[in-house]
């Protein structure tokens, strides 16, 4: 009996030490955020345990939890909601019910979820897209895409561009009553990267007739070639998203090679021929001094691995690798970054790159923000932070679309 109690006590201590991490001092609704962070880290702990003892993989466990949050396409007094498909890509379309004498603006939203999880069916994304359609009197399209690890890069990009190209057809725009000159592509986190990559493709492809008027990227992931930016170091044990989990999920998205996650963690994952690309993400010159702080830039060690992964040097994977001439064609851009986010510097680097290329950029930085805050907009997991980000996003769209 005594040994069982001791084992239980040791397990509780280990579990508590795993899930408890200090919360930054300027976080609003501190106790609520601590509770949410503990829930997320508990789920991660359980998923890792299940994976280690062979019950199910970590990603299967987390996917199961995500699916509990899926919603049905329920219309309301303001918006008609329909699930359909663009070619074979699942989408959810939100159409305002009030009459409009002129074609409406439109927003295409690509959800986040670390490439492995999620859907437009999640409560938070359904809430955001419904809110967008109602507040802006806009047609909103939520796009799903194939998920890793069953479908790795570039499947997600291919689904995103296929859905967008389908929507941009004259007959489809006419069907939904959309003004082809007032279309925005938006996304958060991994969906922000897909939105950025799809927008680059649309704007630089001469065969695509209709172009995008605006893009909105909310705490986006935008590059993989440098995995040791200042924000990666500062937020190694970040709220909701830790560096280790980000590396695990990103690795699942790219390859089944078991050596890749450790190489990525050490920032030794890139091939020798990638050296010329580092100027596009050199944070020692592109990050504002405020965010460089006292960190010292060292170029990653290259060519240490035997695997061959063309994805690592592909601009569809890392939109930050686009040349200035490609960036110059991009539309008015909204980028939102959060201080306590391991992906913070991706967004900051893109702000600098776009501004240097002459693109009109609006940058909102949330000093008390953390990754995934848009997931917390509705009860019982509502945070003021999520609603603030929503309102900044909607306000910018209203003025710029």
C-alpha positions in Angstrom: 0.0 0.0 0.0 2.8 2.4 0.9 4.7 1.8 -2.3 1.5 2.4 -4.3 0.9 5.7 -2.5 4.5 6.7 -3.1 4.2 5.9 -6.8 0.9 7.9 -7.1 2.5 10.8 -5.2 5.5 10.8 -7.6 3.3 10.6 -10.6 1.2 13.6 -9.3 4.4 15.6 -8.7 5.7 14.8 -12.2 2.4 15.6 -13.8 2.1 18.9 -12.0 5.6 19.9 -12.9 4.8 19.0 -16.6 1.6 21.1 -16.9 2.6 24.0 -14.6 4.5 26.8 -16.4 4.6 30.4 -15.3 2.2 32.7 -17.1 3.6 36.1 -18.3 2.8 38.8 -15.9 0.8 41.0 -18.3 -1.7 38.4 -19.3 -5.3 39.5 -18.9 -7.8 37.1 -17.1 -4.8 35.4 -15.6 -6.5 32.6 -13.7 -8.7 31.7 -16.7 -5.7 31.5 -19.0 -3.8 29.4 -16.4 -6.7 27.0 -16.3 -6.9 26.8 -20.1 -3.2 26.3 -20.4 -3.3 23.5 -17.8 -6.1 21.8 -19.8 -4.1 22.0 -23.0 -1.0 20.7 -21.4 -2.9 17.9 -19.7 -4.3 16.8 -23.1 -0.7 16.9 -24.4 0.5 14.8 -21.5 -2.2 12.3 -22.0 -1.6 12.1 -25.7 2.1 11.5 -25.2 1.4 8.8 -22.6 -1.0 7.0 -24.9 1.5 7.2 -27.7 4.4 5.9 -25.6 2.4 2.9 -24.4 1.0 2.1 -27.8 -2.7 2.9 -27.4 -2.9 5.6 -30.1 -0.7 8.3 -31.5 -0.6 11.7 -30.0 -2.1 13.3 -33.0 -5.0 10.8 -33.1 -5.8 11.6 -29.5 -5.8 15.4 -30.0 -7.8 15.0 -33.3 -10.4 13.1 -31.3 -10.7 16.0 -28.9 -11.0 18.5 -31.7 -13.8 16.6 -33.3 -15.9 16.9 -30.1 -16.1 20.6 -30.9 -17.4 20.3 -34.5 -20.6 22.1 -35.3 -23.4 21.6 -37.9 -24.1 24.1 -40.6 -27.0 25.9 -38.8 -28.4 29.0 -40.3 -29.7 31.9 -38.2 -31.9 35.0 -38.6 -29.0 36.8 -40.3 -27.0 34.3 -42.2 -27.7 31.2 -44.3 -25.0 28.5 -43.7 -24.3 25.7 -46.1 -21.7 22.9 -46.3 -20.7 22.1 -49.8 -17.6 21.4 -51.9 -15.5 23.4 -54.3 -14.4 20.7 -56.7 -13.8 18.1 -54.0 -12.6 20.5 -51.2 -15.1 20.8 -48.3 -16.2 24.3 -47.6 -18.8 26.1 -45.5 -20.5 29.1 -47.1 -22.0 31.9 -45.1 -24.5 34.1 -47.1 -26.1 37.2 -45.5 -29.9 37.0 -45.7 -30.6 40.7 -46.1 -31.0 42.0 -49.6 -28.1 43.7 -51.4 -28.5 45.7 -54.6 -24.8 45.5 -55.4 -22.4 42.5 -55.4 -21.0 41.8 -51.9 -17.4 41.6 -50.8 -16.1 38.1 -49.8 -13.7 36.6 -47.3 -12.1 33.1 -47.8 -10.9 31.8 -44.4 -8.4 29.0 -44.0 -8.4 27.6 -40.5 -5.4 26.9 -38.3 -4.6 23.7 -36.4 -0.9 23.0 -37.0 -1.6 21.2 -40.3 -2.8 18.1 -38.3 -6.0 19.2 -36.7 -9.1 21.2 -37.0 -11.9 22.2 -39.4 -14.1 25.1 -40.3 -16.6 23.1 -38.3 -14.9 24.1 -35.0 -17.1 26.3 -32.8 -14.5 29.2 -32.8 -14.2 29.3 -36.6 -17.9 28.9 -37.2 -18.5 31.8 -34.8 -15.8 34.0 -36.4 -17.0 33.3 -40.0 -20.6 33.8 -39.1 -19.7 37.0 -37.3 -17.7 38.2 -40.3 -20.6 37.6 -42.7 -23.1 39.4 -40.5 -21.0 42.4 -39.5 -19.6 43.0 -43.0 -22.6 41.9 -45.0 -20.0 39.7 -46.8 -20.0 36.2 -48.3 -17.6 34.1 -46.2 -16.2 30.8 -47.3 -14.5 28.5 -44.7 -12.1 26.1 -46.3 -11.1 22.7 -45.1 -8.0 20.8 -46.3 -6.5 17.4 -46.0 -4.6 16.9 -42.7 -1.2 15.6 -41.8 0.3 13.1 -41.2 -2.0 11.1 -43.5 -1.5 13.9 -46.1 1.7 15.8 -46.0 3.0 18.9 -47.7 2.0 20.1 -50.3 -1.5 18.6 -50.0 -2.8 21.4 -47.8 -1.6 24.1 -50.1 -3.0 22.2 -53.1 -6.4 22.1 -51.5 -6.3 25.7 -50.5 -5.4 27.0 -54.0 -7.9 24.6 -55.6 -10.8 26.0 -53.5 -9.7 29.6 -54.1 -9.4 29.1 -57.9 -12.8 27.5 -58.0 -14.4 30.4 -56.1 -12.7 33.0 -58.4 -14.5 31.6 -61.5 -17.0 34.2 -62.9 -19.9 31.8 -62.7 -19.2 31.0 -59.0 -18.8 34.7 -58.1 -22.1 35.4 -59.9 -23.8 32.5 -58.2 -22.9 33.9 -54.7 -23.3 37.6 -55.7 -19.6 38.5 -55.1 -17.8 41.5 -56.3 -14.6 40.1 -57.9 -12.6 43.2 -57.0 -13.4 42.9 -53.2 -12.1 39.5 -52.1 -9.8 38.8 -49.1 -8.0 35.6 -48.1 -7.5 35.2 -44.4 -6.1 32.6 -42.0 -4.7 32.0 -38.6 -1.6 30.1 -37.5 -1.0 27.3 -40.0 -4.0 28.6 -41.9 -2.2 32.0 -42.0 0.7 30.3 -43.8 -1.6 28.7 -46.3 -3.4 32.0 -46.8 -0.1 33.7 -47.5 1.1 31.0 -49.9 -2.2 30.9 -51.8 -2.3 34.7 -52.1 1.3 34.7 -53.5 0.2 32.1 -56.0 -2.9 34.0 -57.1 -1.2 37.3 -57.4 1.8 36.0 -59.4 -0.1 33.6 -61.6 -0.9 35.3 -65.0 -3.5 32.6 -65.8 -5.7 33.5 -62.8 -8.0 36.3 -63.9 -9.3 37.7 -60.7 -6.8 38.9 -58.1 -7.1 39.3 -54.3 -7.8 42.8 -52.8 -6.6 42.0 -49.3 -5.0 39.3 -47.1 -5.3 39.0 -43.3 -2.8 36.8 -41.5 -3.4 36.2 -37.8 -0.4 35.0 -35.8 0.8 33.1 -38.9 3.5 30.5 -39.3 5.5 31.6 -42.3 8.9 29.8 -42.5 10.7 26.7 -41.5 14.3 27.4 -42.4 15.3 29.0 -39.1 13.9 27.2 -36.0 15.7 29.3 -33.4 14.3 32.8 -33.7 14.2 35.0 -30.6 10.4 34.2 -30.2 11.2 30.5 -30.3 13.6 30.9 -27.4 11.4 33.3 -25.3 8.3 31.2 -25.7 9.8 27.7 -25.5 7.2 26.9 -22.8 4.5 29.2 -24.3 0.9 29.4 -23.3 -1.1 26.7 -25.3 1.7 26.2 -27.8 5.2 25.1 -26.7 8.2 24.9 -29.0 8.4 21.1 -28.6 4.8 20.6 -29.7 5.2 23.0 -32.6 8.3 21.0 -33.7 6.5 17.7 -33.4 3.5 18.8 -35.4 5.5 20.6 -38.0 7.6 17.4 -38.5 4.5 15.3 -38.9 3.4 17.7 -41.7 6.7 17.5 -43.6 8.1 13.9 -43.3 8.0 10.6 -41.6 11.8 10.6 -41.1 12.3 10.0 -37.4 15.6 12.0 -37.3 14.0 15.2 -38.5 12.3 16.5 -35.3 15.6 16.5 -33.4 17.4 18.1 -36.3 14.7 20.8 -36.4 15.0 21.3 -32.7 18.8 21.8 -32.9 18.3 24.1 -36.0 20.4 21.8 -38.0 17.8 20.5 -40.5 18.5 22.6 -43.6 20.7 21.4 -46.6 23.9 23.1 -47.7 22.3 24.5 -50.8 19.8 26.5 -48.7 22.5 29.0 -47.6 21.4 31.8 -50.0 17.9 31.7 -48.6 18.8 32.8 -45.1 18.9 36.5 -46.1 15.1 36.3 -46.4 14.7 35.4 -42.7 17.8 37.0 -41.2 16.3 38.3 -38.0 19.4 40.2 -37.1 18.5 42.7 -39.8 14.8 42.2 -40.4 13.5 42.1 -36.8 12.9 45.5 -35.1 15.5 46.0 -32.3 12.8 45.7 -29.6 12.3 42.0 -30.5 16.0 41.2 -31.1 16.8 42.1 -27.5 20.1 40.7 -26.5 20.0 37.6 -28.6 23.0 36.9 -30.8 22.3 35.7 -34.4 24.2 32.6 -35.5 23.5 31.0 -38.9 22.2 27.5 -38.6 24.5 24.5 -39.2 23.8 23.1 -42.7 24.1 19.8 -44.4 24.2 17.6 -41.3 21.5 15.1 -42.4 21.1 12.4 -45.0 17.4 13.0 -45.8 16.3 14.9 -48.9 13.3 17.2 -48.3 12.6 19.6 -51.2 9.8 21.1 -49.1 12.3 22.8 -46.9 13.3 25.2 -49.7 9.8 25.6 -51.2 8.1 29.0 -50.9 4.7 27.2 -50.6 6.1 25.9 -47.3 7.9 29.2 -46.3 6.2 32.3 -47.9 9.0 34.4 -46.4 11.3 32.9 -49.0 9.5 34.8 -51.8 11.6 37.3 -53.7 10.9 41.0 -53.5 9.6 40.9 -57.1 7.0 38.3 -56.0 6.1 40.2 -52.8 5.6 43.5 -54.8 2.4 42.0 -56.4 0.8 41.3 -53.0 -2.4 43.2 -51.9 -3.0 45.3 -48.8 -2.1 43.1 -45.9 -3.1 42.8 -42.2 -0.8 40.9 -39.9 -1.5 40.3 -36.3 1.2 39.1 -33.9 1.2 38.2 -30.3 4.0 38.9 -27.8 3.9 35.5 -26.0 3.8 33.3 -29.1 6.6 31.1 -30.4 5.5 32.1 -34.0 5.7 35.9 -33.2 8.8 36.6 -35.2 7.5 34.9 -38.4 4.8 37.6 -38.6 7.3 40.4 -37.7 9.7 39.3 -40.4 6.9 39.3 -43.0 5.9 42.8 -42.0 9.5 43.9 -42.6 9.8 42.0 -45.9 6.4 43.4 -47.2 7.1 46.9 -46.2 10.6 46.8 -47.9 8.8 45.6 -51.0 6.4 48.5 -51.0 3.3 46.6 -49.9 0.7 48.4 -47.8 0.8 46.7 -44.4 -1.2 47.1 -41.2 0.5 45.5 -38.3 -1.2 44.9 -34.9 0.9 43.6 -32.1 -0.9 42.3 -29.0 1.5 42.8 -26.1 -0.5 40.5 -23.8 -1.4 38.0 -26.6 -0.6 34.4 -27.1 -1.0 31.8 -29.8 -4.4 30.4 -30.6 -6.3 33.2 -28.8 -9.0 33.2 -31.5 -10.1 29.8 -30.3 -11.4 31.5 -27.1 -14.3 33.6 -28.3 -17.4 31.8 -27.1 -18.6 30.3 -23.8 -17.3 28.5 -21.8 -13.8 29.2 -23.2 -14.2 32.9 -23.9 -11.4 35.4 -23.3 -11.4 39.1 -23.7 -8.2 38.6 -25.7 -10.0 36.5 -28.4 -12.7 39.1 -28.8 -10.2 41.9 -29.0 -8.4 40.1 -31.9 -11.7 39.4 -33.6 -12.7 43.1 -33.4 -9.3 44.3 -34.8 -9.6 41.8 -37.7 -13.2 42.8 -38.5 -12.5 46.5 -38.2 -9.5 46.2 -40.7 -11.6 44.2 -43.1 -14.4 46.7 -43.0 -12.1 49.6 -43.8 -9.9 47.8 -46.4 -12.1 45.4 -48.3 
